[in-house]
């Protein structure tokens, strides 16, 4: 099972005492901050929780899954997310 955005907003509202609209606005603001930072090539680090940075991915050769023909995949950028200590500890159980 996974949490949807609605589930996350409801839990933020419940735990923080905010209304669901306020919690949704806070989550939308966090999303905007992350998107703007990645577009600018900046890293975001929330100590203990996570780090997000823009990473360059080199050009490579892939395969068309339908035909099996090789094709060149151009270089580009990806978002790299690293778990902070709180997430690592939670994943361990």
Legacy VTK file of the C-alpha trace (Angstrom):
# vtk DataFile Version 3.0
C-alpha trace
ASCII
DATASET POLYDATA
POINTS 93 float
0.000 0.000 0.000
1.194 3.500 -0.681
0.058 6.894 0.521
-1.449 9.287 -1.994
-1.077 13.048 -1.881
-4.532 13.253 -0.256
-3.433 10.802 2.452
-0.240 12.767 3.111
-2.145 16.074 3.304
-4.645 14.542 5.751
-1.868 13.216 7.982
0.028 16.524 7.922
-3.181 18.341 8.871
-3.904 15.914 11.705
-0.383 15.971 13.155
0.206 19.712 12.843
-3.202 21.105 13.702
-3.463 22.796 10.315
-6.521 22.609 8.137
-6.337 20.306 5.127
-6.225 23.369 2.856
-3.272 24.783 4.806
-1.488 21.423 4.803
-2.043 21.104 1.041
-0.667 24.626 0.538
2.413 23.753 2.613
3.007 20.586 0.584
2.537 22.515 -2.674
5.047 25.099 -1.435
7.595 22.380 -0.654
7.080 20.963 -4.140
7.602 24.407 -5.696
10.798 24.954 -3.698
12.192 21.586 -4.796
11.274 22.125 -8.456
12.728 25.641 -8.543
15.946 24.514 -6.850
16.429 21.606 -9.269
15.770 23.850 -12.271
18.466 26.206 -10.964
20.875 23.302 -10.425
20.841 23.719 -6.644
20.694 20.933 -4.072
18.159 20.850 -1.245
19.061 19.170 2.042
16.556 18.688 4.833
18.774 17.405 7.624
17.732 14.008 8.891
15.030 13.572 6.249
16.355 13.741 2.698
18.552 15.402 0.149
17.589 16.187 -3.440
19.997 17.219 -6.162
20.161 17.452 -9.926
22.537 14.885 -11.412
23.841 14.600 -14.937
23.231 11.334 -16.735
25.693 10.468 -19.503
24.627 9.490 -23.007
24.264 5.765 -23.393
23.135 3.040 -25.734
19.787 1.416 -24.973
17.487 -1.039 -26.723
14.055 -0.529 -28.185
11.940 -2.938 -26.098
9.627 -3.671 -29.000
12.201 -4.430 -31.694
15.400 -5.033 -29.736
17.229 -2.540 -31.965
19.964 -0.495 -30.247
19.352 3.238 -29.943
21.306 6.167 -28.587
19.850 7.812 -25.491
21.090 11.415 -25.193
22.688 12.858 -22.072
20.315 14.556 -19.671
19.542 15.319 -16.068
17.758 13.385 -13.336
16.678 14.161 -9.791
18.738 12.202 -7.282
17.129 11.708 -3.879
19.123 10.435 -0.918
17.501 9.325 2.308
18.401 11.069 5.536
19.049 9.215 8.775
15.399 9.272 9.916
14.280 7.588 6.686
17.137 5.080 6.809
16.240 4.140 10.385
12.533 3.835 9.512
13.320 1.541 6.569
15.329 -0.762 8.829
12.226 -1.330 10.930
LINES 1 94
93 0 1 2 3 4 5 6 7 8 9 10 11 12 13 14 15 16 17 18 19 20 21 22 23 24 25 26 27 28 29 30 31 32 33 34 35 36 37 38 39 40 41 42 43 44 45 46 47 48 49 50 51 52 53 54 55 56 57 58 59 60 61 62 63 64 65 66 67 68 69 70 71 72 73 74 75 76 77 78 79 80 81 82 83 84 85 86 87 88 89 90 91 92
